[in-house]
Amino acid sequence: MSNLSKLLALVLVFAFLTSSMSATVKATSSGGWSMFRSDPAHSGIGTENSTANSLLTPTQLWKTNITFPSISLPSQWPQTIIPSKQRVLTEPSVVDGIVYVGANSRADYWQYDLGFWIDVYALNATNGAVIWDYRDNTCHTVTPPAVVNGTVYFATEHYTCALRASDGYLLWNFSAGTFVSYPTVVQNILFIGSGEGSEGTLLALNATSGQSIWNFTNIVNSRSFSTPAVTNGLVYVGSFDENMYALNMFTGQKIWSYPAGDFHPAPAVANKIVYGITSEANIYALDATQGTKIWNYSIYDGGDTAQQPYFAISNGVLYARNGLNKLYALNAVSGNKIWIRTFESSLYQGISAPTVVNSVVYLGSDTGIYALNANNGENVWNYSTDSSFGAPVVFNSVLYGTSNEQVYAIQIPSSTLEPNRESMLIENSSIVLAVTFLIVIAVISLLLYRRHRKPAMKHTILTETALSEKSTSNRTFA
């Protein structure tokens, strides 16, 4: 292959990579909110209906009416006693017109425990009606469900299992220690963290059969692994041994690790950068391939950092909450602060994890739902509820979430905001980089072409001169 051909091939490869990068920057989740934080990369991105609606304010479509089962009291107790009942619902998943949600429930009277159980519900996304309910009276906790290829996956403290999405039929369960993370499912592999004593293990299970494929174990004070993020053939997971790990998703082989602190909350990945946050509220952006640090930014301000500061990443901006009442917007590439929104300090439960749809950031809070302008953090609208509202899930312009022990579906107004400025800068930077590279390649190609032609032209001139001299010589001899 000639040098010119090689250069042309390089140009085509670069153009493809650049277009892929641009597409990645603008990509949004599609096909539903299938697992925790929307997708395996934990983007926190929702979707808006392609047909704009004319709503000016959010409108409730439905809420569930999930009741508690009857509680059996000890025979020696007065049967007129009314026990206290509590239910905590997980972040929902929305796939193929069905909302899936987990519920952790218990009943007690004073200091007496009267029972605990978990449920996984399948709800009709149109009206909230219960389609089926899977209940286990031996477990305390259940994770948000992941729904992939007609199967619902979740974990309790005792086991990970799979249900048939159509009717809740149990397909398999797998027990190994105490499960401490949420499931992530990619390419028929389920990834989940478990722990026992001081030992933490990341498991990879066959999503069809529940059989173990591989496991990765750390025994240095690392009982817990975070919920894994998976993209481009790698699994990213934080650990209590103060490392972020990247593992080959098919073999479990360690590719790299980065030591910085307890990376316990779930990492997120976008545009070949993996984002993690330590227990000290220090955000790290690492090269997803090499594990080298790109930037770090502390969002600690002396407040409570116990709340899990999960991310959302959209249009070149990283959104992260700190403690109870602050939301940060950072440039996802440089780590530079774009804006900080501080909410009223009276919030007891604080703000939820953020969800982004186009140029709007949605948050749950003690008082209801906030919709913020992604460009500056200012209110677009807010929706009041009687009790705290959990992390919003947005699919096709319907916001699903949990409040007052029930699931809500709320139609949201179509956004008319302009795209985020950071997105435009990244997009324009990609275009400028591509054009610059193509110009450089064109110049190099031209120089090589000229260099290639000069010897050929010189050879032609010498040949013509020699032939001319030979002809003159022949005429003289004759």
VEXROKOL-331725 format. One record per residue (C-alpha): residue number from 0; residue in three letters; x, y, z. Coordinates in nm, 3 decimals. Layout:
BEGIN
resi, resn, x, y, z
NUM, ALA, X, Y, Z
...
END
This chain:
BEGIN
resi, resn, x, y, z
0, MET, 0.000, 0.000, 0.000
1, SER, 0.137, 0.345, -0.092
2, ASN, 0.196, 0.616, 0.167
3, LEU, -0.088, 0.818, 0.017
4, SER, -0.328, 0.523, 0.049
5, LYS, -0.226, 0.470, 0.409
6, LEU, -0.290, 0.835, 0.488
7, LEU, -0.630, 0.825, 0.324
8, ALA, -0.716, 0.519, 0.534
9, LEU, -0.611, 0.707, 0.848
10, VAL, -0.834, 0.997, 0.750
11, LEU, -1.132, 0.764, 0.711
12, VAL, -1.064, 0.594, 1.047
13, PHE, -1.032, 0.930, 1.222
14, ALA, -1.353, 1.057, 1.063
15, PHE, -1.534, 0.746, 1.188
16, LEU, -1.394, 0.780, 1.539
17, THR, -1.481, 1.149, 1.551
18, SER, -1.837, 1.088, 1.439
19, SER, -1.867, 0.809, 1.697
20, MET, -1.739, 1.041, 1.969
21, SER, -1.987, 1.310, 1.869
22, ALA, -2.267, 1.057, 1.868
23, THR, -2.164, 0.938, 2.213
24, VAL, -2.174, 1.291, 2.350
25, LYS, -2.529, 1.338, 2.225
26, ALA, -2.653, 0.987, 2.300
27, THR, -2.946, 0.930, 2.530
28, SER, -3.093, 0.620, 2.682
29, SER, -3.348, 0.442, 2.463
30, GLY, -3.586, 0.150, 2.496
31, GLY, -3.682, 0.222, 2.856
32, TRP, -3.528, 0.280, 3.196
33, SER, -3.417, -0.080, 3.232
34, MET, -3.209, -0.079, 3.551
35, PHE, -3.062, 0.133, 3.829
36, ARG, -2.974, 0.483, 3.701
37, SER, -3.126, 0.402, 3.361
38, ASP, -2.861, 0.182, 3.196
39, PRO, -2.544, -0.025, 3.256
40, ALA, -2.326, 0.289, 3.244
41, HIS, -2.544, 0.462, 3.510
42, SER, -2.599, 0.769, 3.293
43, GLY, -2.915, 0.884, 3.473
44, ILE, -3.058, 0.994, 3.136
45, GLY, -3.431, 0.978, 3.067
46, THR, -3.626, 1.030, 2.745
47, GLU, -3.881, 1.277, 2.619
48, ASN, -4.169, 1.189, 2.389
49, SER, -4.089, 1.276, 2.028
50, THR, -4.429, 1.448, 2.003
51, ALA, -4.435, 1.768, 2.210
52, ASN, -4.728, 1.814, 2.446
53, SER, -4.904, 2.140, 2.528
54, LEU, -4.892, 2.102, 2.906
55, LEU, -4.787, 2.409, 3.102
56, THR, -4.764, 2.229, 3.435
57, PRO, -4.700, 1.867, 3.537
58, THR, -5.013, 1.654, 3.567
59, GLN, -5.060, 1.338, 3.773
60, LEU, -5.172, 1.046, 3.557
61, TRP, -5.212, 0.789, 3.834
62, LYS, -5.083, 0.661, 4.164
63, THR, -5.097, 0.308, 4.296
64, ASN, -5.308, 0.185, 4.584
65, ILE, -5.085, -0.092, 4.713
66, THR, -5.223, -0.220, 5.043
67, PHE, -5.050, -0.397, 5.329
68, PRO, -5.131, -0.761, 5.401
69, SER, -5.304, -0.847, 5.726
70, ILE, -5.067, -0.892, 6.019
71, SER, -5.111, -1.181, 6.261
72, LEU, -5.076, -1.074, 6.625
73, PRO, -4.954, -1.305, 6.902
74, SER, -5.253, -1.488, 7.053
75, GLN, -5.191, -1.342, 7.399
76, TRP, -5.213, -0.986, 7.265
77, PRO, -5.538, -0.791, 7.246
78, GLN, -5.654, -0.834, 6.890
79, THR, -5.765, -0.472, 6.879
80, ILE, -5.402, -0.356, 6.861
81, ILE, -5.316, -0.181, 6.534
82, PRO, -4.952, -0.241, 6.444
83, SER, -4.737, 0.014, 6.270
84, LYS, -4.651, -0.065, 5.908
85, GLN, -4.380, 0.084, 5.688
86, ARG, -4.291, 0.038, 5.323
87, VAL, -3.985, 0.171, 5.140
88, LEU, -3.997, 0.152, 4.761
89, THR, -3.696, 0.128, 4.529
90, GLU, -3.619, 0.325, 4.216
91, PRO, -3.855, 0.190, 3.947
92, SER, -3.764, 0.044, 3.610
93, VAL, -3.987, 0.102, 3.307
94, VAL, -3.975, -0.139, 3.012
95, ASP, -4.231, -0.230, 2.745
96, GLY, -4.525, -0.056, 2.910
97, ILE, -4.465, -0.206, 3.255
98, VAL, -4.327, -0.040, 3.569
99, TYR, -4.124, -0.270, 3.795
100, VAL, -4.050, -0.168, 4.154
101, GLY, -3.922, -0.335, 4.470
102, ALA, -4.068, -0.283, 4.817
103, ASN, -3.913, -0.338, 5.160
104, SER, -4.188, -0.372, 5.422
105, ARG, -4.216, -0.437, 5.794
106, ALA, -4.469, -0.428, 6.075
107, ASP, -4.409, -0.366, 6.446
108, TYR, -4.574, -0.255, 6.767
109, TRP, -4.360, -0.053, 7.004
110, GLN, -4.031, -0.247, 7.023
111, TYR, -4.188, -0.574, 6.904
112, ASP, -4.109, -0.689, 6.550
113, LEU, -4.420, -0.840, 6.391
114, GLY, -4.280, -0.932, 6.054
115, PHE, -4.084, -0.819, 5.751
116, TRP, -4.102, -0.905, 5.383
117, ILE, -4.007, -0.791, 5.035
118, ASP, -4.216, -0.755, 4.722
119, VAL, -4.136, -0.700, 4.356
120, TYR, -4.432, -0.550, 4.171
121, ALA, -4.513, -0.531, 3.801
122, LEU, -4.749, -0.240, 3.732
123, ASN, -4.937, -0.137, 3.420
124, ALA, -4.761, 0.183, 3.305
125, THR, -5.091, 0.323, 3.171
126, ASN, -5.298, 0.308, 3.492
127, GLY, -5.075, 0.171, 3.772
128, ALA, -5.275, -0.151, 3.818
129, VAL, -5.079, -0.440, 3.973
130, ILE, -5.010, -0.709, 3.713
131, TRP, -4.826, -0.942, 3.950
132, ASP, -4.653, -0.939, 4.288
133, TYR, -4.360, -1.159, 4.394
134, ARG, -4.333, -1.176, 4.776
135, ASP, -4.074, -1.331, 5.008
136, ASN, -4.135, -1.326, 5.385
137, THR, -3.778, -1.429, 5.470
138, CYS, -3.597, -1.116, 5.347
139, HIS, -3.559, -0.761, 5.475
140, THR, -3.425, -0.578, 5.169
141, VAL, -3.466, -0.582, 4.792
142, THR, -3.275, -0.391, 4.525
143, PRO, -3.414, -0.190, 4.234
144, PRO, -3.502, -0.441, 3.962
145, ALA, -3.314, -0.472, 3.633
146, VAL, -3.529, -0.577, 3.337
147, VAL, -3.356, -0.722, 3.031
148, ASN, -3.481, -0.954, 2.756
149, GLY, -3.809, -1.041, 2.927
150, THR, -3.650, -1.119, 3.263
151, VAL, -3.659, -0.928, 3.592
152, TYR, -3.343, -0.948, 3.805
153, PHE, -3.305, -0.832, 4.164
154, ALA, -3.119, -0.918, 4.483
155, THR, -3.206, -0.948, 4.849
156, GLU, -2.958, -0.981, 5.134
157, HIS, -2.972, -1.360, 5.086
158, TYR, -2.986, -1.426, 4.713
159, THR, -2.995, -1.291, 4.358
160, CYS, -3.275, -1.418, 4.141
161, ALA, -3.453, -1.393, 3.806
162, LEU, -3.827, -1.375, 3.742
163, ARG, -4.017, -1.409, 3.417
164, ALA, -4.128, -1.055, 3.335
165, SER, -4.469, -1.158, 3.201
166, ASP, -4.598, -1.328, 3.518
167, GLY, -4.333, -1.311, 3.795
168, TYR, -4.251, -1.683, 3.778
169, LEU, -3.922, -1.767, 3.953
170, LEU, -3.662, -1.882, 3.697
171, TRP, -3.357, -1.919, 3.922
172, ASN, -3.187, -1.788, 4.234
173, PHE, -2.824, -1.781, 4.341
174, SER, -2.693, -1.756, 4.697
175, ALA, -2.342, -1.641, 4.792
176, GLY, -2.284, -1.446, 5.112
177, THR, -2.473, -1.122, 5.164
178, PHE, -2.548, -0.924, 4.851
179, VAL, -2.445, -0.562, 4.895
180, SER, -2.496, -0.399, 4.554
181, TYR, -2.759, -0.369, 4.285
182, PRO, -2.752, -0.594, 3.975
183, THR, -2.624, -0.474, 3.638
184, VAL, -2.705, -0.689, 3.335
185, VAL, -2.519, -0.670, 3.003
186, GLN, -2.483, -0.922, 2.719
187, ASN, -2.648, -1.201, 2.918
188, ILE, -2.416, -1.151, 3.217
189, LEU, -2.536, -1.028, 3.556
190, PHE, -2.281, -0.845, 3.769
191, ILE, -2.331, -0.796, 4.143
192, GLY, -2.127, -0.747, 4.458
193, SER, -2.150, -0.964, 4.769
194, GLY, -1.968, -0.967, 5.101
195, GLU, -1.907, -1.194, 5.397
196, GLY, -1.699, -1.094, 5.697
197, SER, -1.406, -0.888, 5.569
198, GLU, -1.419, -1.040, 5.220
199, GLY, -1.583, -0.872, 4.923
200, THR, -1.657, -1.046, 4.594
201, LEU, -1.780, -0.922, 4.258
202, LEU, -1.977, -1.196, 4.085
203, ALA, -2.051, -1.251, 3.717
204, LEU, -2.347, -1.484, 3.661
205, ASN, -2.501, -1.629, 3.348
206, ALA, -2.822, -1.425, 3.323
207, THR, -3.014, -1.716, 3.168
208, SER, -2.919, -1.994, 3.411
209, GLY, -2.781, -1.816, 3.717
210, GLN, -2.459, -2.016, 3.699
211, SER, -2.135, -1.850, 3.808
212, ILE, -1.902, -1.739, 3.526
213, TRP, -1.627, -1.576, 3.733
214, ASN, -1.568, -1.388, 4.055
215, PHE, -1.320, -1.124, 4.168
216, THR, -1.237, -1.116, 4.539
217, ASN, -1.053, -0.874, 4.763
218, ILE, -0.989, -0.968, 5.124
219, VAL, -0.820, -0.650, 5.247
220, ASN, -1.096, -0.490, 5.453
221, SER, -1.322, -0.478, 5.148
222, ARG, -1.651, -0.636, 5.246
223, SER, -1.841, -0.424, 5.000
224, PHE, -1.829, -0.352, 4.629
225, SER, -2.034, -0.078, 4.470
226, THR, -2.300, -0.138, 4.208
227, PRO, -2.094, -0.209, 3.893
228, ALA, -2.105, 0.004, 3.579
229, VAL, -2.042, -0.179, 3.252
230, THR, -1.948, -0.048, 2.908
231, ASN, -1.713, -0.132, 2.619
232, GLY, -1.625, -0.475, 2.757
233, LEU, -1.515, -0.349, 3.101
234, VAL, -1.673, -0.360, 3.446
235, TYR, -1.604, -0.063, 3.673
236, VAL, -1.657, -0.106, 4.044
237, GLY, -1.560, 0.077, 4.362
238, SER, -1.450, -0.098, 4.678
239, PHE, -1.406, -0.037, 5.048
240, ASP, -1.038, -0.124, 5.003
241, GLU, -1.009, 0.232, 4.868
242, ASN, -0.972, 0.140, 4.501
243, MET, -1.164, 0.177, 4.181
244, TYR, -1.127, -0.132, 3.962
245, ALA, -1.168, -0.199, 3.591
246, LEU, -1.214, -0.567, 3.504
247, ASN, -1.259, -0.758, 3.181
248, MET, -1.634, -0.829, 3.175
249, PHE, -1.592, -1.175, 3.024
250, THR, -1.302, -1.310, 3.235
251, GLY, -1.285, -1.095, 3.549
252, GLN, -0.919, -1.016, 3.481
253, LYS, -0.808, -0.692, 3.644
254, ILE, -0.718, -0.430, 3.385
255, TRP, -0.633, -0.150, 3.626
256, SER, -0.702, -0.015, 3.972
257, TYR, -0.684, 0.338, 4.106
258, PRO, -0.634, 0.412, 4.479
259, ALA, -0.802, 0.723, 4.614
260, GLY, -1.056, 0.634, 4.882
261, ASP, -1.370, 0.436, 4.954
262, PHE, -1.536, 0.439, 4.611
263, HIS, -1.860, 0.298, 4.744
264, PRO, -2.142, 0.470, 4.552
265, ALA, -2.200, 0.339, 4.200
266, PRO, -1.958, 0.475, 3.938
267, ALA, -2.081, 0.616, 3.606
268, VAL, -1.916, 0.606, 3.263
269, ALA, -1.947, 0.842, 2.967
270, ASN, -1.723, 0.929, 2.671
271, LYS, -1.438, 0.700, 2.789
272, ILE, -1.426, 0.860, 3.134
273, VAL, -1.532, 0.678, 3.452
274, TYR, -1.656, 0.888, 3.742
275, GLY, -1.644, 0.782, 4.105
276, ILE, -1.690, 0.954, 4.437
277, THR, -1.529, 0.869, 4.769
278, SER, -1.682, 0.865, 5.113
279, GLU, -1.514, 1.204, 5.165
280, ALA, -1.724, 1.348, 4.879
281, ASN, -1.426, 1.377, 4.642
282, ILE, -1.521, 1.317, 4.277
283, TYR, -1.259, 1.151, 4.056
284, ALA, -1.266, 1.139, 3.676
285, LEU, -1.044, 0.858, 3.546
286, ASP, -0.944, 0.752, 3.197
287, ALA, -1.170, 0.451, 3.142
288, THR, -0.904, 0.261, 2.946
289, GLN, -0.587, 0.335, 3.145
290, GLY, -0.718, 0.426, 3.490
291, THR, -0.517, 0.748, 3.508
292, LYS, -0.662, 1.052, 3.681
293, ILE, -0.800, 1.326, 3.456
294, TRP, -0.933, 1.552, 3.732
295, ASN, -1.082, 1.550, 4.078
296, TYR, -1.320, 1.789, 4.253
297, SER, -1.431, 1.799, 4.615
298, ILE, -1.797, 1.865, 4.685
299, TYR, -1.752, 1.833, 5.060
300, ASP, -1.866, 2.142, 5.249
301, GLY, -1.879, 2.015, 5.604
302, GLY, -2.233, 1.882, 5.573
303, ASP, -2.372, 1.530, 5.585
304, THR, -2.225, 1.311, 5.310
305, ALA, -2.411, 0.995, 5.411
306, GLN, -2.661, 1.032, 5.127
307, GLN, -2.548, 0.838, 4.821
308, PRO, -2.432, 1.106, 4.571
309, TYR, -2.526, 0.925, 4.250
310, PHE, -2.450, 1.096, 3.921
311, ALA, -2.624, 1.189, 3.601
312, ILE, -2.416, 1.268, 3.292
313, SER, -2.562, 1.437, 2.986
314, ASN, -2.445, 1.676, 2.716
315, GLY, -2.094, 1.704, 2.858
316, VAL, -2.209, 1.788, 3.210
317, LEU, -2.176, 1.581, 3.528
318, TYR, -2.450, 1.637, 3.787
319, ALA, -2.388, 1.524, 4.146
320, ARG, -2.561, 1.591, 4.474
321, ASN, -2.376, 1.651, 4.797
322, GLY, -2.522, 1.544, 5.128
323, LEU, -2.872, 1.675, 5.165
324, ASN, -2.922, 2.004, 4.988
325, LYS, -2.670, 2.083, 4.711
326, LEU, -2.656, 1.989, 4.346
327, TYR, -2.334, 2.047, 4.150
328, ALA, -2.301, 2.080, 3.773
329, LEU, -1.944, 2.023, 3.653
330, ASN, -1.786, 2.014, 3.309
331, ALA, -1.750, 1.639, 3.259
332, VAL, -1.422, 1.675, 3.065
333, SER, -1.235, 1.936, 3.271
334, GLY, -1.407, 1.919, 3.610
335, ASN, -1.467, 2.295, 3.608
336, LYS, -1.768, 2.414, 3.806
337, ILE, -2.060, 2.535, 3.596
338, TRP, -2.310, 2.603, 3.874
339, ILE, -2.418, 2.497, 4.223
340, ARG, -2.780, 2.494, 4.336
341, THR, -2.843, 2.508, 4.711
342, PHE, -3.185, 2.399, 4.836
343, GLU, -3.352, 2.497, 5.160
344, SER, -3.167, 2.358, 5.460
345, SER, -3.491, 2.240, 5.620
346, LEU, -3.498, 1.937, 5.391
347, TYR, -3.479, 1.627, 5.610
348, GLN, -3.443, 1.359, 5.346
349, GLY, -3.263, 1.597, 5.113
350, ILE, -3.268, 1.586, 4.735
351, SER, -3.264, 1.264, 4.536
352, ALA, -3.025, 1.148, 4.269
353, PRO, -3.065, 1.363, 3.955
354, THR, -3.221, 1.256, 3.626
355, VAL, -3.157, 1.450, 3.304
356, VAL, -3.377, 1.478, 2.997
357, ASN, -3.244, 1.708, 2.726
358, SER, -3.188, 2.041, 2.906
359, VAL, -3.388, 1.973, 3.223
360, VAL, -3.264, 1.816, 3.549
361, TYR, -3.527, 1.641, 3.762
362, LEU, -3.492, 1.584, 4.137
363, GLY, -3.708, 1.442, 4.411
364, SER, -3.709, 1.607, 4.755
365, ASP, -3.891, 1.625, 5.088
366, THR, -4.147, 1.859, 4.937
367, GLY, -4.196, 1.712, 4.590
368, ILE, -4.029, 1.733, 4.250
369, TYR, -3.797, 1.998, 4.109
370, ALA, -3.737, 2.056, 3.738
371, LEU, -3.424, 2.268, 3.690
372, ASN, -3.274, 2.443, 3.389
373, ALA, -2.964, 2.234, 3.312
374, ASN, -2.778, 2.547, 3.198
375, ASN, -2.797, 2.737, 3.527
376, GLY, -2.980, 2.531, 3.792
377, GLU, -3.277, 2.767, 3.811
378, ASN, -3.632, 2.639, 3.857
379, VAL, -3.832, 2.549, 3.547
380, TRP, -4.119, 2.421, 3.761
381, ASN, -4.182, 2.233, 4.082
382, TYR, -4.453, 1.990, 4.184
383, SER, -4.559, 1.954, 4.548
384, THR, -4.632, 1.620, 4.713
385, ASP, -4.754, 1.529, 5.062
386, SER, -4.431, 1.346, 5.150
387, SER, -4.080, 1.304, 5.016
388, PHE, -4.044, 1.200, 4.651
389, GLY, -3.774, 0.950, 4.548
390, ALA, -3.535, 0.961, 4.254
391, PRO, -3.737, 1.037, 3.938
392, VAL, -3.741, 0.802, 3.642
393, VAL, -3.841, 0.972, 3.315
394, PHE, -3.946, 0.777, 3.008
395, ASN, -4.138, 0.918, 2.710
396, SER, -4.221, 1.239, 2.899
397, VAL, -4.376, 1.054, 3.193
398, LEU, -4.203, 1.087, 3.529
399, TYR, -4.230, 0.782, 3.756
400, GLY, -4.131, 0.790, 4.119
401, THR, -4.224, 0.689, 4.471
402, SER, -4.384, 0.889, 4.749
403, ASN, -4.592, 0.809, 5.057
404, GLU, -4.537, 0.433, 5.003
405, GLN, -4.694, 0.442, 4.655
406, VAL, -4.578, 0.475, 4.293
407, TYR, -4.673, 0.786, 4.095
408, ALA, -4.685, 0.859, 3.722
409, ILE, -4.676, 1.228, 3.626
410, GLN, -4.697, 1.372, 3.275
411, ILE, -4.434, 1.644, 3.241
412, PRO, -4.443, 1.946, 3.008
413, SER, -4.226, 1.931, 2.697
414, SER, -3.901, 2.122, 2.735
415, THR, -3.846, 2.434, 2.526
416, LEU, -3.499, 2.511, 2.663
417, GLU, -3.197, 2.551, 2.439
418, PRO, -2.927, 2.281, 2.449
419, ASN, -2.672, 2.306, 2.727
420, ARG, -2.379, 2.534, 2.644
421, GLU, -2.126, 2.273, 2.759
422, SER, -2.276, 2.031, 2.507
423, MET, -2.235, 2.285, 2.229
424, LEU, -1.874, 2.352, 2.330
425, ILE, -1.787, 1.982, 2.328
426, GLU, -1.966, 1.929, 1.999
427, ASN, -1.793, 2.229, 1.838
428, SER, -1.457, 2.118, 1.982
429, SER, -1.500, 1.779, 1.819
430, ILE, -1.579, 1.942, 1.485
431, VAL, -1.284, 2.183, 1.508
432, LEU, -1.052, 1.897, 1.602
433, ALA, -1.173, 1.688, 1.310
434, VAL, -1.135, 1.972, 1.058
435, THR, -0.789, 2.060, 1.191
436, PHE, -0.676, 1.700, 1.169
437, LEU, -0.807, 1.665, 0.813
438, ILE, -0.623, 1.982, 0.707
439, VAL, -0.298, 1.853, 0.859
440, ILE, -0.341, 1.519, 0.684
441, ALA, -0.412, 1.694, 0.353
442, VAL, -0.094, 1.904, 0.386
443, ILE, 0.117, 1.599, 0.474
444, SER, -0.033, 1.408, 0.183
445, LEU, 0.048, 1.692, -0.057
446, LEU, 0.407, 1.714, 0.067
447, LEU, 0.459, 1.339, 0.034
448, TYR, 0.303, 1.344, -0.311
449, ARG, 0.540, 1.619, -0.425
450, ARG, 0.835, 1.439, -0.270
451, HIS, 0.733, 1.125, -0.455
452, ARG, 0.704, 1.310, -0.789
453, LYS, 1.042, 1.490, -0.776
454, PRO, 1.259, 1.178, -0.821
455, ALA, 1.033, 1.056, -1.098
456, MET, 1.053, 1.390, -1.284
457, LYS, 1.432, 1.394, -1.238
458, HIS, 1.456, 1.043, -1.377
459, THR, 1.243, 1.143, -1.677
460, ILE, 1.462, 1.447, -1.751
461, LEU, 1.783, 1.242, -1.725
462, THR, 1.642, 0.974, -1.953
463, GLU, 1.538, 1.229, -2.215
464, THR, 1.884, 1.393, -2.200
465, ALA, 2.059, 1.060, -2.242
466, LEU, 1.845, 0.968, -2.539
467, SER, 1.912, 1.304, -2.700
468, GLU, 2.289, 1.265, -2.654
469, LYS, 2.278, 0.914, -2.792
470, SER, 2.087, 1.031, -3.100
471, THR, 2.344, 1.307, -3.163
472, SER, 2.627, 1.058, -3.124
473, ASN, 2.470, 0.820, -3.373
474, ARG, 2.433, 1.094, -3.631
475, THR, 2.799, 1.193, -3.590
476, PHE, 2.919, 0.833, -3.632
477, ALA, 2.714, 0.793, -3.944
END
